[in-house]
Amino acid sequence: MGLMLLIPLCVLLTALISGVLGMAGGMILMGCLVTLLPVASALTLHAVAQFVSNGWRALLHRRHIVWKPLRFYVLGLAAAVATMSLIAFVPDPALVFILLGILPFAQLILAKHLQLNIAHPVHGFICGFVSTLLHLSGGIAGMLLDVFYQRTAMTRHQIIASKATTQTLSHMVRMVYFTVVASSVTMGAATALSIYLIAGVTIAAIAGTVLSSRLLDRLSDKNFRRITQLVLLVLGMVFLARGVYLYAST
């Protein structure tokens, strides 16, 4: 019963954070769920919450979706799923935390030194492949997507809509992967989630996404960028330290 109340509350709060900062909420939620649940269940439930949140956002902005780059993204996504399906890989908690910790710093380095653009066919394929690998191993790839969208000619509405669409596809694939492909490894842990817990997470994700729009209007562009980077770097250090501690203690 405690988890039935605590997990939807975490989803609500992190959906608010994602709606205001554009990122970080999914990262925090992943850390909470891996702490509270087995990895397969955590990754699956995280996928449910993020699928609903991003799917709702994509639906709201559907007229702004730029479809052409998504074709190459989907090809990369399919290649990554085929690769992971061959090994039915399921990460341990330490690896998840280390990946969560590395990503904020990797984002800063890639954005500074690489000229990536998801509208380029090869870059779109690479984005789909690498981000899906991250989704199936660490559960988070939103920060990597930012690197590929920074140099596009899209408007902010097109970026928000297109990113939400790619994330929706990736989280849908992750739900299937951990309930079907990796079921022999997880021993049914991912499918053992309560229907009431899934329903609570779904409602909380929608509520957080809707409420965040009001908070976003009160945040200036300057504060938005400064707070986002600070939050990501602090979270990266915390999660990286947690992952190293878990590996050292095993």
Protein Blocks (a to p, Z undefined) as FASTA:
>chain_A
ZZmmmmmmmmmmmmmmmmmnopojlmmmmmmmmmmpcfklmmmmmmmmmmmmmmmmmmmm
mmmpcfklmmmmmmmmmmmmmmmmmnopacdfklmmmmmmmmmmmmmmmmmmpccdfklm
klmmmmmmmmmmmmmmnopaklmmmmmmmmpcbdfklmmmmmmmmmmmmmmmmmmmmmmm
mmmmnnommmmpcfklmmmmmmmmmmmmmmmmmmmmmpcfklmmmmmmmmmmmmmmmmmm
mmmmmmmmZZ
